[in-house]
């Protein structure tokens, strides 16, 4: 599971949740990768502008391979949606 933290711009909440949620642009792109399982979007109950995405992959290697194979599209989406957030941070990768 790859975990990202986002601090969103309040006026952009609706678009952010649409694009970063389980049926959003990122999840649709990830579906092109071998080993992708699903994406979850969760919101902090105390800090309403803080969200986490939980991207589930069979392995971190699958995610890394996906990033190599789809680098251009990944960077295009990242650039396209940068105006939705104040800050984004990859927190870590976790395994079960």
N, C-alpha and C positions, 0 to 999 in steps of 0.2 A: 504494500500500500504506500503510495507516494502522497505526502501531506503538504499542502500549500496553505499559507495564511494570506488572507486578503483584507485590507482596510479599504472599504469602498467609499466612493463619493456618494453622500446621501441622496442626491437627486438622481443617481444612476442605479438605484437598487433594483428596480424592475428589469432593466436591461441586463444588469449583472447576473441576476438569478436565472434569467432566461438563457443566457449564453454559457454560464458555468455550471448549470444544473445537469441532471442525469440525461436529459434529451437535448442539451445545448450543443453549440458548435464544437466545443472541445471534445465532448463525449463522442460526437459523430466522427470527428477526426480520429480519435483513439480507436474506434471500431475497425479502422483499417489495419491496426497492428495485431500481429499474432501475440496471443497471451493476454490481451486486454479482457477484463472481466466486467467492471462497472465503475461508475462515478457516483459519489454522494456529495451533496452540498449541505453543510450544516452552518447554523448561525449561532453566535454567542448570545446567550440570554441576557448578559449584563452589559456587553458592549455591542449595541445593535449594528454598528458599521463593520464588525469583525465577522468574517466567514472563513471556514476551512473547506477545501475540497479534498476528498479522499478518493484517490484514483487507484483502483484495485487491478493489479496485474498478477499473472502467475509467478513472475519473478522480476527483480529489478533489472536483470539482464534483458528481459523482454521489453521493458520500458526504454532502456538505453538503446537497444536495437531500433525500436520504433523511432526514437528521436533522431537517430542517424539517417534512417530511411526516409523520414518525412520532415526533415529539417526546414525546408523552404516553406511548406504549408504551416508548420508549427510557428515559425518566426512571423509569418504573415498574420496569423490569428493573434499572436502576442502583441504585435504592433497595432492591429485593428482595435483591440479592446483595452489598450493601455489607458485610455481616457476614462475608464469606468472605475479605476482604483487610485487611491492615494499611495498605496504601498502593496507590494506582494513579495512574499518570502517563502522559499521552499524550506519547510521545517525539517523534514527527514523522510527516510524510507523505513517502513516497519514490515515485519514478517510474522506470520503466525506459526 
